[in-house]
Amino acid sequence: MDSSVIQRKKVAVIGGGLVGSLQACFLAKRNFQIDVYEAREDTRVATFTRGRSINLALSHRGRQALKAVGLEDQIVSQGIPMRARMIHSLSGKKSAIPYGTKSQYILSVSRENLNKDLLTAAEKYPNVKMHFNHRLLKCNPEEGMITVLGSDKVPKDVTCDLIVGCDGAYSTVRSHLMKKPRFDYSQQYIPHGYMELTIPPKNGDGFEDCLVFDELMDKFSNDLSLCLPVFSRLRIPDDHAISDLSMYNYIEMRAHVNSSWFIFQKNMERFLHAIMPSTFIPLYTMVTFSRIRYHEAVQRWHWQKKVINKGLFFLGSLIAISSTYLLIHYMSPRSFLRLRRPWNWIAHFRNTTCFPAKAVDSLEQISNLISR
C-alpha cells in the first residue's frame, strides 16, 4: 500500500491502558494517525490511580510483543523472576510447584509502571495523540464515527477509518456493539470476589493480540480490509480458549494445588516432558513459554491427559495381574488349606443343622471347587 495512503488513515484507539497504549505503538510504526481516548486522567501525573494494583506475570508471549516495539529490555530489567508457585498449607507447611524447567520463569512486573512506560513510548511517535479524560459516548463502526466527551463537557464527533476497542472488561465499545443485531455475547461471574494483599519483595529494588494483528498487517501489506476478517477468524477460537483457561486456572488455584493427585500429575508431566520434550509439553509451559495457539494448546493438553490416564490404567492393571500371579504361584499349599477351613465349618454345621437339600449341594460344590 502506498505510504501516502497509509498516512491518511486515522485510527481511534479506545482505552489508554496496557493494551491500548501498546496497540498505539504497533500502529504508529506503520505511519497511521493514532488518537488514543482514555476516560481516566493520565496515570503519570495522577496522585491516585484507580484499578488493580496487583503485579502482572509477564510470559514469553508478552515479552515477544514488547520486543517488537523495542521495550523488552526496559521492562524486563524492572521485573522479578518467578520460577515456581508457592503453596501454603493450613499447617504452615510450604511447597513449591515449578512453572517450567529450571531455566524457565515468568516475570512479576508493576502494572502501573508498565502502563506508564507504554504511554511514554506511544507518545514518542509524532503521529500519536493522547486524549485523557475523554469518555466514549457513542460508537458506530459501520460509519467510522465515535462521539467522545472531554473535560469541557462538550460532545465531539470524530471520524476515523478504524476503531480499536481496548477499554477492558467493562468495555464501552462492547456495550455499543451489543446493541447491534445478531451480536452474540455472554458473561459469567465466578462466585468469589477480589481482594489485594501487598507482600513486598524481600530483596527487591499477558499483549499477544497486538502482536498477531501486527504480523497480519505485515502479511497483508497494511490492508485493513483483508487483515481484520482474518484476525477475527484466527483469534476467536483462541479467545474462547483463553476464557476456558482462565476459569480452569481459577479452579486449580482454588482447590487443586493441595491435592496429592494433582501434585502427582504435575510431577508425571514434568518427567514425561524431560524424556520426551517435543511430545509431552505441560499445559502451563505451552501457555506461558511458547507461542502455540491457545486453542491448540488446550487440544494438545486434552490429548496428553488421555494418553497419561490410559498409561496409568494399563500400568495399574499390569501391576495387579502380576501381583495376583505371584501370590498364587508362590503361596504355600498350607495357605490354601486355610482357605478351606470355612467350608469345613459349614460342613460341620450342616451335620448338626437342618438345611434344604439344594442349599447343601450348592455349598458342597463350592467347597469342592475351592479344595481343587
Secondary structure in CASP SS format (residue, H / E / C, confidence):
PFRMAT SS
TARGET T0000
AUTHOR 0000-0000-0000
METHOD secondary structure of the structure
MODEL  1
M C 1.00
D C 1.00
S H 1.00
S H 1.00
V H 1.00
I H 1.00
Q H 1.00
R H 1.00
K C 1.00
K E 1.00
V E 1.00
A E 1.00
V E 1.00
I E 1.00
G C 1.00
G C 1.00
G C 1.00
L H 1.00
V H 1.00
G H 1.00
S H 1.00
L H 1.00
Q H 1.00
A H 1.00
C H 1.00
F H 1.00
L H 1.00
A H 1.00
K C 1.00
R C 1.00
N C 1.00
F C 1.00
Q E 1.00
I E 1.00
D E 1.00
V E 1.00
Y E 1.00
E E 1.00
A C 1.00
R C 1.00
E C 1.00
D C 1.00
T C 1.00
R C 1.00
V C 1.00
A C 1.00
T C 1.00
F C 1.00
T C 1.00
R C 1.00
G C 1.00
R C 1.00
S C 1.00
I C 1.00
N C 1.00
L E 1.00
A E 1.00
L E 1.00
S C 1.00
H H 1.00
R H 1.00
G H 1.00
R H 1.00
Q H 1.00
A H 1.00
L H 1.00
K H 1.00
A H 1.00
V C 1.00
G C 1.00
L C 1.00
E H 1.00
D H 1.00
Q H 1.00
I H 1.00
V H 1.00
S C 1.00
Q C 1.00
G C 1.00
I E 1.00
P E 1.00
M E 1.00
R C 1.00
A E 1.00
R E 1.00
M E 1.00
I E 1.00
H E 1.00
S C 1.00
L C 1.00
S C 1.00
G C 1.00
K C 1.00
K E 1.00
S E 1.00
A E 1.00
I E 1.00
P E 1.00
Y C 1.00
G C 1.00
T C 1.00
K C 1.00
S C 1.00
Q C 1.00
Y C 1.00
I E 1.00
L E 1.00
S E 1.00
V E 1.00
S C 1.00
R H 1.00
E H 1.00
N H 1.00
L H 1.00
N H 1.00
K H 1.00
D H 1.00
L H 1.00
L H 1.00
T H 1.00
A H 1.00
A H 1.00
E H 1.00
K C 1.00
Y C 1.00
P C 1.00
N C 1.00
V E 1.00
K E 1.00
M E 1.00
H E 1.00
F E 1.00
N C 1.00
H C 1.00
R E 1.00
L E 1.00
L E 1.00
K E 1.00
C E 1.00
N E 1.00
P C 1.00
E C 1.00
E C 1.00
G C 1.00
M E 1.00
I E 1.00
T E 1.00
V E 1.00
L E 1.00
G C 1.00
S C 1.00
D C 1.00
K C 1.00
V C 1.00
P E 1.00
K E 1.00
D E 1.00
V E 1.00
T E 1.00
C C 1.00
D C 1.00
L E 1.00
I E 1.00
V E 1.00
G E 1.00
C C 1.00
D C 1.00
G C 1.00
A C 1.00
Y C 1.00
S C 1.00
T H 1.00
V H 1.00
R H 1.00
S H 1.00
H H 1.00
L H 1.00
M C 1.00
K C 1.00
K C 1.00
P C 1.00
R C 1.00
F C 1.00
D C 1.00
Y C 1.00
S C 1.00
Q C 1.00
Q C 1.00
Y C 1.00
I C 1.00
P C 1.00
H C 1.00
G C 1.00
Y C 1.00
M C 1.00
E C 1.00
L C 1.00
T C 1.00
I C 1.00
P C 1.00
P C 1.00
K C 1.00
N C 1.00
G C 1.00
D C 1.00
G C 1.00
F C 1.00
E H 1.00
D H 1.00
C H 1.00
L H 1.00
V H 1.00
F H 1.00
D H 1.00
E H 1.00
L H 1.00
M H 1.00
D H 1.00
K H 1.00
F C 1.00
S C 1.00
N C 1.00
D C 1.00
L H 1.00
S H 1.00
L H 1.00
C H 1.00
L H 1.00
P H 1.00
V H 1.00
F H 1.00
S H 1.00
R H 1.00
L H 1.00
R H 1.00
I H 1.00
P H 1.00
D H 1.00
D H 1.00
H H 1.00
A H 1.00
I H 1.00
S H 1.00
D H 1.00
L H 1.00
S H 1.00
M H 1.00
Y H 1.00
N H 1.00
Y H 1.00
I H 1.00
E H 1.00
M H 1.00
R H 1.00
A H 1.00
H H 1.00
V C 1.00
N C 1.00
S C 1.00
S H 1.00
W H 1.00
F H 1.00
I H 1.00
F H 1.00
Q H 1.00
K H 1.00
N H 1.00
M H 1.00
E H 1.00
R H 1.00
F H 1.00
L H 1.00
H H 1.00
A H 1.00
I H 1.00
M C 1.00
P C 1.00
S C 1.00
T C 1.00
F C 1.00
I C 1.00
P C 1.00
L H 1.00
Y H 1.00
T H 1.00
M H 1.00
V H 1.00
T H 1.00
F C 1.00
S C 1.00
R C 1.00
I C 1.00
R C 1.00
Y H 1.00
H H 1.00
E H 1.00
A H 1.00
V H 1.00
Q H 1.00
R H 1.00
W H 1.00
H H 1.00
W H 1.00
Q H 1.00
K H 1.00
K H 1.00
V H 1.00
I H 1.00
N H 1.00
K H 1.00
G H 1.00
L H 1.00
F H 1.00
F H 1.00
L H 1.00
G H 1.00
S H 1.00
L H 1.00
I H 1.00
A H 1.00
I H 1.00
S H 1.00
S H 1.00
T H 1.00
Y H 1.00
L H 1.00
L H 1.00
I H 1.00
H H 1.00
Y H 1.00
M C 1.00
S C 1.00
P H 1.00
R H 1.00
S H 1.00
F H 1.00
L H 1.00
R H 1.00
L H 1.00
R H 1.00
R H 1.00
P H 1.00
W H 1.00
N H 1.00
W H 1.00
I H 1.00
A H 1.00
H H 1.00
F H 1.00
R H 1.00
N H 1.00
T H 1.00
T C 1.00
C C 1.00
F C 1.00
P C 1.00
A H 1.00
K H 1.00
A H 1.00
V H 1.00
D H 1.00
S H 1.00
L H 1.00
E H 1.00
Q H 1.00
I H 1.00
S H 1.00
N H 1.00
L H 1.00
I H 1.00
S H 1.00
R C 1.00
END
